[in-house]
Amino acid sequence: MKHFVVFFALILLSACNAKAQDRFLDIQQVTSPGGIEGWLVQDDTLPIIALQYVFLDSGTTLDPEAKQGLVRMLSNTMDEGAGELDSTAFQKALADHSITLRFSASRDGFGGRLKTLTRHKDKAFDLLKIALTAPRFDTEPVDRMRNANMTRIRSSLADPDWIAARILNDRMYSGHPYAMNSGGTLTTLPAITPDDLRDFYTQYLTQDRLVVVAAGDISAGEFQMLLDTLFGHLPAQGPEDIVPGADVSNPGTIALYQKDIPQTVIQIALPAFGRDHPDYYALQVLNYIFGGAGFGSRLMETAREKEGLTYGIFSSISDNRKIDLMRIGTSTKNESVMRMLEIIRAEMQKLQTEPVPEDELNNAKSYLTGSLSLSLTSTDKIASVLMGLRTQDLPADYLDHYADKINAVSAADIQRVARDILIPEKMTVTLVGTPQLPEGLDNLVTITDIPNAE
């Protein structure tokens, strides 16, 4: 705990010093002798190094439909043996040296993270290098991970939140690769072979897709050389990105999956816009006021505090490479589902037609700007912030201007964005439960099978 307090104090001091120099973070942009770019925040306060990497446009959207879950399986097995080390030996080497090495898969990319004590950095970098350049994909760990994923799916089939998310994804991304199940299905997972994993790894883990960042006890010179050591052996180029942009499908509809549970799960998606839009900062403030603030948000204040219809309701912004969304999620008693939808629509309308009071606007701005330093309380978190900047194609000085951009948002900006985004007719809604709905809803669609699950 003492080390954490010291580290946190130093981070805040560093942020203050950086502000004095018009730099929120001292980000060093380096290029290796082999031409690989990386971003680094050097900090020798603690003997820890955090490295994160992602291969963009190499995510689960590239799964063949008949082999959904392939890229997720790749992430499960890349650290299950490499080079001369089988799965047991590789995992023992990580544990013996307190090294954290993880691979992960999203719709938009394949990547991972490494965290190590400085004294074990050579071992950590060696293990990551062989995992990236000589993964084994032995039959036993591949089968073990396949079975674990299938067990997870079988368990999820009873989870109403998972069911709602699966149906919403299928409907709002209808006809797009985003609609597939990134975790695989009970039918597709058995079809995935070690050769499938090798083929994807060989084609898509390439230098032209690579984004790398690091934070902690490592110098810029050492990081430059490390980039070539770890990633210089990978192919220079991979296939062209063929995944198209996406739109939110089935707007204005309500999909119902009947499940005998006490409360109905409600999940909603709306089209939004990303960080390259001039109103993105206003969207952040809007989201905080609407449903992103937890107990301070309007949705929570009305739905829970005033009417007692739910334990929680939230909204969030989702920035993806192919589409940007606002999502709303909650649950309520079966008999109050229509009232909950009315509240959501009413709060949307209110933000469109009534200027946000000055104190509410200032509170939102204060939280959004003040919480930024709290995202930098560990080496891991600093690396994650760097990765967010790079994957969103943001400049290295983005954080230097963030507070000014947020503070410049006006009540009129909030209204304008609300009119663009918070449009009830554009909501794609999913319900899971036995809600009491009025007869004759012409926009109701009944779902009988969970898509891309079994």
Secondary structure, DSSP 4 states (H G I P E B T S, - for coil): -HHHHHHHHHHHHHHHHHHHTT-SS--EEEE-TTS-EEEEEE--SSSEEEEEEEEET-SGGGS-GGGTTHHHHHHHHTTS-BTTB-HHHHHHHHHHTT-EEEEEE-SSEEEEEEEEEGGGHHHHHHHHHHHHH-B---HHHHHHHHHHHHHHHHHHTT-HHHHHHHHHHHHHTTTSGGGS-TT--TTTGGG--HHHHHHHHHHH--GGGEEEEEEES--HHHHHHHHHHHHTTS-S--PPP-PPP----STTEEEEEE---SEEEEEEEEE---TTSTTHHHHHHHHIIIIITGGGSHHHIIIIIIT---S-EEEEEEE-SS-EEEEEEEEEEGGGHHHHHHHHHHHHHHHHHSPPPHHHHHHHHHHHHHTTGGGGSSHHHHHHHHHHHHHTT--TTHHHHHHHHHHT--HHHHHHHHHHH--GGG-EEEEEE-----TT-TTEEEE-S-TTT-
